[in-house]
Amino acid sequence: MTHAHSHDHAHPHAHSHGPSSPHPAQAAPWSILRMTVLARLGAALTVSAGLWAVVWMAMR
């Protein structure tokens, strides 16, 4: 039994590109890769404290 169907889309694609023309690099306002070790540790502790606050509030 043969099954044939079409993959035509009703909408045009916003853009198309191949490996020879990848997306241009986006300028990031900040990057964890450019943070110092102490800044990363502080950010991790802040996020951890925030998550523990959510857990603590949920258990009340």
N, C-alpha and C positions, 0 to 999 in steps of 0.2 A: 504494500500500500504506500503510495507516494503522497506526501503532504507538502504543498507549496504555499508560501505566504510571502507577503511583501513587508519590508521594513521601512517603507516610505513614511516620513513624518509629515504631519500637517503644518508644522511650524518650521521656519528656517532656523538654522543654528546661528547663535550669536556670533561665533567666530570658529574658524578651524585652522589648525596649524599642525605641522608634522614635526618630526624630530629635528629637522634642519632649521626650524624657526620656533624655538620654545618660547614660553612666556618670558617677558623681560623681568629682571629682578625687581622686587618691590622694596622700597625704602621703609624699613620698620622703624616706628618711633622709639622702640626699645627692644632689646634682645637679651634673653637670659644668658646667651653665650658671651656677651660683652660685659656682664656683671662680674664684680670681684667675688671671690669665694665668700667673704664675709657678707656681702650683699645677698648672695644666693642663700646663705644660711639664714639670714634675717627674714628673707621672703618665705623660705620654707617654714620657719617657726611661726610666722604670721599666719600663713595659710593653715598650718596645723592647729594653731590656737582657735582660728575661726571655725574649723570643722569640729573641734572638740566643744566649742560653745554651742554649735547646732545640736550635737549629741546630748549635751547636758540639758539644753532647753527641751529637747524631745522627751527626756526621761523624767522631767518634773511633773 
